[in-house]
């Protein structure tokens, strides 16, 4: 039950109770949550307090409101392995998720400056920016930098229709052998927020990725901006030896 003497607000206490039931499986995905009226009566609190608790659970992506139907436990977001050496498109494909790509900036050779984490800083690289769409929603933005000598002629390839990873494999006969990723969470810049259809202050998962090729370490560098409200982006960890 709720404790009115607790320094924790009543709505927060109720949200914690329902959250525990969801996480423990007592309220499984897809199950309806009792109505605001029912919860208010059960816990002897006002409906505005219940509504605050529901708002908090909705912010945590634990419940979803369906107009005219009620409130339900949110089903887990589909997982996409974000660290796929086969490429971003393949990561979605292996999960049976159909995607579309929109080119924001076509492949051009650009000077890179004021990007200390970028291996091409103070030099030049091929640059490509594109959006990945799934379920009619922009879910990921990729800014990709590639070694201009290693991938000479890439600016003549239509990467709006062709797969970048397939082009690297079939045209340049190359495949990455390893890579590293760095994960951060921060609000996006205004342009990225606009492209991903997010409010500017929305926290966004940002992944900085380096790919190493035989005799060519850090030949590809990418920054991925990922919406986590539609997909759970994961990374597979191999066995330890």
C-alpha positions as CSV (number, residue, x, y, z in Angstrom):
1,X,0.0,0.0,0.0
2,X,1.0,3.6,-0.2
3,X,2.6,5.5,2.7
4,X,1.3,9.1,3.0
5,X,4.1,9.8,5.5
6,X,6.9,8.9,3.1
7,X,8.9,11.7,1.6
8,X,8.4,9.9,-1.8
9,X,5.3,11.4,-3.5
10,X,2.2,9.1,-3.7
11,X,2.2,9.1,-7.4
12,X,5.9,7.9,-7.4
13,X,5.1,5.2,-4.9
14,X,2.2,3.9,-7.1
15,X,4.5,4.0,-10.2
16,X,7.1,2.0,-8.3
17,X,4.4,-0.6,-7.4
18,X,3.2,-1.0,-11.0
19,X,6.7,-0.9,-12.3
20,X,7.7,-3.8,-10.0
21,X,4.7,-5.8,-11.2
22,X,5.6,-5.2,-14.9
23,X,9.3,-6.1,-14.4
24,X,8.5,-9.2,-12.4
25,X,6.1,-10.4,-15.1
26,X,3.0,-10.2,-13.0
27,X,1.8,-7.7,-15.6
28,X,3.1,-9.3,-18.8
29,X,3.6,-7.4,-22.1
30,X,0.3,-6.5,-23.7
31,X,-1.8,-6.9,-20.5
32,X,-4.2,-4.1,-19.6
33,X,-3.4,-2.0,-16.6
34,X,-6.3,-1.3,-14.2
35,X,-8.1,1.9,-15.0
36,X,-7.4,5.2,-13.3
37,X,-10.7,4.9,-11.5
38,X,-10.0,1.4,-10.3
39,X,-6.5,2.3,-9.1
40,X,-7.8,5.5,-7.4
41,X,-10.3,3.4,-5.5
42,X,-7.9,0.6,-4.6
43,X,-5.3,2.9,-3.2
44,X,-7.7,5.6,-1.9
45,X,-6.1,8.4,-3.8
46,X,-7.3,10.9,-6.4
47,X,-7.4,10.3,-10.1
48,X,-4.9,13.2,-10.7
49,X,-2.3,11.3,-8.6
50,X,-3.0,8.1,-10.5
51,X,-2.6,10.0,-13.8
52,X,0.8,11.4,-12.6
53,X,1.9,7.8,-11.9
54,X,0.8,6.7,-15.4
55,X,2.6,9.6,-17.0
56,X,5.8,8.6,-15.2
57,X,5.5,5.0,-16.4
58,X,4.8,6.2,-19.9
59,X,8.0,8.3,-19.9
60,X,9.9,5.1,-18.8
61,X,8.4,3.3,-21.8
62,X,6.8,0.7,-19.5
63,X,3.2,1.4,-20.6
64,X,1.4,2.6,-23.6
65,X,-2.0,4.4,-23.8
66,X,-4.4,3.4,-26.5
67,X,-7.2,5.9,-27.0
68,X,-10.6,4.3,-26.5
69,X,-9.0,1.0,-25.3
70,X,-7.1,1.7,-22.1
71,X,-3.5,1.5,-20.8
72,X,-1.4,-1.6,-21.5
73,X,2.1,-2.9,-20.6
74,X,4.5,-1.9,-23.4
75,X,5.9,-4.8,-25.4
76,X,9.7,-4.9,-25.5
77,X,11.2,-3.0,-28.4
78,X,12.7,-5.2,-31.2
79,X,16.4,-5.6,-30.7
80,X,18.9,-4.7,-33.4
81,X,22.5,-5.7,-33.0
82,X,24.2,-2.4,-33.5
83,X,27.7,-3.8,-33.8
84,X,27.4,-5.8,-37.0
85,X,30.5,-5.8,-39.2
86,X,28.2,-6.8,-42.0
87,X,26.7,-3.3,-42.0
88,X,23.7,-1.5,-40.5
89,X,21.3,-2.6,-43.1
90,X,22.2,-6.3,-42.4
91,X,21.7,-5.7,-38.7
92,X,18.0,-4.8,-39.3
93,X,17.6,-7.5,-42.0
94,X,18.6,-10.3,-39.7
95,X,15.8,-9.3,-37.4
96,X,13.3,-9.4,-40.2
97,X,12.9,-5.6,-40.2
98,X,12.4,-3.8,-43.5
99,X,14.1,-0.5,-43.8
100,X,14.5,2.3,-46.2
101,X,17.4,4.7,-46.6
102,X,17.4,8.4,-47.4
103,X,20.6,10.2,-48.4
104,X,21.1,13.4,-46.4
105,X,24.5,14.2,-47.9
106,X,25.8,12.2,-50.8
107,X,29.3,10.9,-50.9
108,X,31.7,13.8,-51.2
109,X,35.3,14.4,-50.3
110,X,35.5,16.8,-47.5
111,X,38.1,18.4,-45.2
112,X,37.7,17.2,-41.6
113,X,38.5,19.7,-38.8
114,X,37.6,20.3,-35.1
115,X,36.7,16.6,-34.6
116,X,39.3,15.3,-32.3
117,X,37.8,11.8,-32.0
118,X,37.7,11.4,-35.8
119,X,40.7,9.6,-37.2
120,X,40.5,11.8,-40.3
121,X,40.8,15.0,-38.3
122,X,43.0,17.6,-40.0
123,X,42.9,15.7,-43.2
124,X,40.2,14.7,-45.7
125,X,37.8,11.8,-46.1
126,X,34.8,10.7,-48.1
127,X,31.7,11.7,-46.2
128,X,28.2,10.3,-46.4
129,X,25.2,11.1,-44.2
130,X,22.0,9.0,-44.4
131,X,18.8,8.2,-42.5
132,X,17.5,4.7,-41.8
133,X,13.7,4.5,-41.8
134,X,11.7,1.6,-40.2
135,X,8.0,1.4,-39.7
136,X,7.7,4.8,-41.5
137,X,9.8,6.5,-38.9
138,X,13.4,7.8,-39.1
139,X,15.1,5.6,-36.4
140,X,18.8,6.1,-37.1
141,X,21.1,8.7,-38.7
142,X,24.6,7.7,-39.8
143,X,27.5,10.1,-40.5
144,X,30.2,8.0,-42.2
145,X,33.8,8.9,-43.0
146,X,35.9,6.7,-45.3
147,X,39.6,6.7,-46.3
148,X,39.5,8.5,-49.7
149,X,42.5,6.6,-51.1
150,X,41.4,3.2,-50.0
151,X,37.9,3.7,-51.4
152,X,38.8,5.8,-54.4
153,X,35.8,6.3,-56.7
154,X,33.2,5.8,-54.0
155,X,31.7,9.2,-54.9
156,X,30.5,7.7,-58.2
157,X,28.4,4.9,-56.5
158,X,24.7,5.6,-55.8
159,X,24.5,4.6,-52.1
160,X,20.9,5.6,-52.0
161,X,20.2,2.2,-53.6
162,X,23.4,0.2,-53.1
163,X,24.5,-1.2,-49.8
164,X,27.7,0.4,-48.5
165,X,28.9,-2.9,-46.9
166,X,28.1,-4.8,-50.1
167,X,29.9,-2.1,-52.2
168,X,33.0,-2.4,-50.0
169,X,33.0,-6.2,-50.3
170,X,32.2,-6.5,-54.0
171,X,33.8,-3.4,-55.5
172,X,36.8,-3.0,-53.2
173,X,37.1,-6.7,-52.2
174,X,37.5,-5.7,-48.5
175,X,35.9,-6.7,-45.3
176,X,36.4,-5.2,-41.8
177,X,38.2,-7.6,-39.5
178,X,37.6,-5.7,-36.2
179,X,36.2,-2.5,-34.8
180,X,35.5,-0.4,-31.7
181,X,32.5,1.5,-30.5
182,X,32.0,4.2,-27.9
183,X,28.5,4.9,-26.5
184,X,27.2,8.2,-25.2
185,X,23.8,9.7,-24.4
186,X,23.2,13.3,-25.1
187,X,20.6,15.6,-26.8
188,X,21.2,15.8,-30.6
189,X,22.1,19.0,-32.5
190,X,19.2,20.9,-34.0
191,X,19.6,19.4,-37.5
192,X,19.9,15.8,-36.3
193,X,16.8,16.3,-34.1
194,X,14.9,17.7,-37.0
195,X,15.8,14.8,-39.3
196,X,14.9,12.2,-36.6
197,X,11.7,14.0,-35.8
198,X,12.7,14.5,-32.2
199,X,12.4,17.4,-29.8
200,X,15.9,19.1,-29.4
201,X,16.2,18.2,-25.8
202,X,15.4,14.5,-26.3
203,X,18.3,12.2,-25.0
204,X,19.7,10.3,-28.0
205,X,22.0,7.2,-28.1
206,X,25.1,8.2,-30.0
207,X,27.6,5.6,-31.1
208,X,31.1,6.4,-32.5
209,X,32.4,3.5,-34.5
210,X,35.8,2.7,-36.0
211,X,36.3,-0.2,-38.4
212,X,39.7,-1.8,-39.0
213,X,40.6,-3.5,-42.3
214,X,43.7,-5.6,-43.0
215,X,46.7,-3.3,-43.1
216,X,44.3,-0.3,-42.8
217,X,43.2,0.4,-39.2
218,X,40.5,3.0,-38.7
219,X,39.7,3.2,-42.4
220,X,36.0,3.8,-41.7
221,X,34.7,6.1,-39.0
222,X,31.0,6.5,-38.3
223,X,28.8,8.3,-35.8
224,X,25.3,6.8,-35.4
225,X,22.5,8.7,-33.8
226,X,19.9,6.2,-32.6
227,X,16.3,6.6,-31.5
228,X,15.7,4.1,-28.7
229,X,11.9,4.7,-28.4
230,X,11.3,2.3,-31.4
231,X,14.2,-0.2,-31.1
232,X,16.5,-1.6,-28.5
233,X,20.0,-1.4,-29.9
234,X,22.2,-4.2,-28.6
235,X,25.7,-5.4,-28.9
236,X,26.6,-9.1,-28.9
237,X,29.5,-10.1,-26.6
238,X,31.5,-13.1,-27.5
239,X,32.7,-15.7,-25.0
240,X,35.6,-14.8,-22.7
241,X,38.7,-16.9,-22.9
